[in-house]
């Protein structure tokens, strides 16, 4: 195991919704989207959502910032507990202390990752 210096960490918080099923109320949960940017210009991104189905994704690669836009150049993604080489770019806008998704898979513009202090 090795350590790296962290540049910044962004997280999306847990959300709890009420869902009315016939005459009963049900709670539906979805949560966790975390992004860690390291000082050596690499990143680690983990996403887990639950909207009546489970989605899970881990990715890592290089990042750069240009004109208030964060570009994540994904080089590896985890599928079935195995890391596979991929070439993908995820784009996010920097607004104050939030990241707003522009382009990428499984993104919803209403989800804003917030900078942790």
N, C-alpha and C positions, 0 to 999 in steps of 0.2 A: 504494500500500500504506500502511496506517496501523497504528499499534500501540495496544493497549489494555492496561491494567493487569490482571493476572491475580489473581483472588481465591483460587482453588484449582484443582488439577488432580488428577483421579482416573484410574487406569489399571487394567485387568485384564490379568494377565500371560499369556504364552504357555504353553500346556499341551500336553504330549506324551503320548499314550496308546499302549499296546501293544494290537494287535488280532490275534487268532489267526485266520488264514484257512487252512482245512484243516490242514495240518501246519506251515505257515510262520508266523512272526511278522512283523507289519507295523506300522510306526509311523504313527499318525494324528495330525495337528496341527490345532489350532484356536487362534485368537489374536485379540488386539487389540480392546479396547473402551476408548475414551478419552473423557473428558468434561472440558471446560475451562469453568470459571465465571469470568466477568469481573466486575470491580468495578462496572461500570455496569449490573449485573443482566441481562446477556445471557449466552448459553452457546453452545458449539459441541460437538456430540457426533458421534463417528465410531465405527461398529461394523463389524467384519469377522469373520465366523465361518466355520468349515469343519467341517461334520458330514456328510461325504459329499456335500455340496452347498455352493455358495458363496453367501453372503449379504453384502450390502454396503449400508450406510445412512449418510447424513450428514444431520444436522438442526441447526437453530439457532432461537433464540427467546429468551424471557425466563424467569428463574427466581426462585423465592422459597422461603424456609424458614419452616415453621410447625410447632411442636410436634415437633421432631426428624424432620420429613418434608420432603424436597426435592421441589418441584413444578416440572417443566419444561414450560412452555407453548410447545409447538412451533408456530412460525409458518411455517417453510419447511423442505422436505425436498428432497434432490437425487435426481432420477430421470433416468437416461440423460444425465448431464452437464448437466442443466437444473434450476435451482431452481424449485420450484412451491410456491404458497401452500397451506398445509393448516392445520387447526385440530385439535390433538391435545394431550393432557396425559399426560406420563409421570410416575410417582410412585415415589420411592425413599426408603427409611428410612435415617437417619443413625445409625450405631452406632459410637461411638468414631471411628476413622479409616477406616471402611468405609461404602460405600453399598450397600444391599441392595434390589434391584428389587422393587416391589410390583405395579405395573400398567404395562403398555406392551407393545408388540409385540416379538417376538423375544427376550423376556427369560426367563432361567432363574434361579430364586431361589438356586441354588448358586453362581452367578457373583457375586462381590462386588468392586466397584471399590474399590481402595485408594488412599488419599491419598498423593500423592508429596510428598516433603519437599524 
